């Protein structure tokens, strides 16, 4: 029979996500405020403000598309990882494989000053 996880350990696991959640929330709020500032705030307008398609804004479309992409790719990558027989292990193998494309894209964005 499996041993029950003590409540303090459950809290420790849950607190690991707290920093990520707070950071994600802060960046999301700043993104919306910066790209679609409220009336009276004098920011340079970088993208079209207001509705662009079927009641949606550009920021909303970008955020929604990224969440939809995650909803499709996360289970796909998890399934591939679970079935993996890589020498480094199921997870570490995928992390090792992802280093090169991540480094190349990061360098390209940094070099060309692409801001996402």
C-alpha positions in Angstrom: 0.0 0.0 0.0 1.3 3.5 -0.9 2.3 5.8 2.0 0.2 8.9 2.4 2.0 12.2 1.6 2.1 14.4 4.7 0.3 17.8 4.4 3.6 19.8 4.8 5.1 18.0 1.8 2.0 18.7 -0.3 2.5 22.4 0.6 6.1 22.3 -0.3 5.3 20.8 -3.8 2.5 23.4 -4.2 4.8 26.3 -3.2 7.2 25.4 -6.0 4.6 26.6 -8.5 3.9 29.9 -6.6 6.9 31.8 -8.0 6.1 30.7 -11.6 2.4 31.7 -11.2 3.2 35.1 -9.7 5.7 35.8 -12.5 3.4 34.7 -15.2 0.5 36.8 -13.8 2.7 39.9 -13.5 4.0 39.6 -17.0 0.5 39.0 -18.4 -0.9 42.1 -16.7 2.1 44.2 -17.8 1.6 43.0 -21.4 -2.0 44.0 -21.5 -1.3 47.3 -19.8 1.6 48.2 -22.0 0.2 47.2 -25.4 -3.4 48.3 -24.6 -3.1 51.1 -22.1 -6.3 52.6 -20.6 -7.5 55.9 -21.9 -5.5 58.9 -20.7 -2.2 56.9 -20.4 0.4 58.4 -22.8 2.2 55.4 -24.2 3.3 55.1 -27.9 0.8 52.8 -29.6 2.7 49.8 -30.8 -0.3 47.7 -32.0 -3.8 48.4 -33.0 -5.9 49.2 -30.0 -9.4 47.7 -29.9 -11.2 44.9 -31.7 -9.6 43.4 -34.8 -11.6 40.3 -35.4 -14.9 38.9 -34.1 -14.7 40.9 -30.8 -11.1 39.9 -30.2 -8.0 42.1 -29.8 -4.5 41.5 -31.0 -3.2 40.8 -27.4 -6.1 38.5 -26.8 -5.5 36.6 -30.0 -1.8 36.3 -29.2 -2.5 35.0 -25.7 -5.3 32.7 -26.7 -3.3 31.2 -29.6 -0.4 30.5 -27.3 -2.6 28.8 -24.8 -4.3 26.7 -27.6 -0.8 25.8 -28.9 0.2 24.6 -25.4 -3.1 22.7 -25.0 -2.2 20.7 -28.1 1.6 20.3 -27.7 1.9 19.7 -24.0 0.1 16.3 -24.0 1.8 15.4 -27.2 5.3 16.0 -25.9 4.4 14.3 -22.6 3.2 11.2 -24.4 6.3 11.1 -26.5 8.5 11.6 -23.4 6.7 8.8 -21.5 7.3 6.4 -24.4 10.9 7.5 -24.8 13.7 5.0 -24.4 16.6 7.5 -24.6 19.9 6.7 -22.9 19.7 9.8 -20.7 16.2 9.0 -19.5 12.8 10.0 -20.5 12.8 13.7 -19.4 16.5 14.5 -19.5 16.8 13.2 -23.0 14.2 15.6 -24.3 15.9 18.5 -22.3 19.2 17.6 -23.8 17.8 17.5 -27.3 16.0 20.9 -26.8 19.2 22.8 -25.8 20.4 23.4 -29.4 17.2 24.8 -30.9 16.5 26.9 -27.8 20.0 28.4 -27.8 19.9 29.2 -31.6 16.5 30.9 -31.3 17.5 32.8 -28.2 20.6 34.0 -30.0 18.7 35.0 -33.1 16.1 36.9 -31.1 18.8 38.6 -29.0 21.0 39.4 -32.1 18.1 40.9 -34.0 16.5 42.6 -31.0 13.2 40.8 -31.6 10.9 41.4 -28.6 8.2 38.9 -28.0 
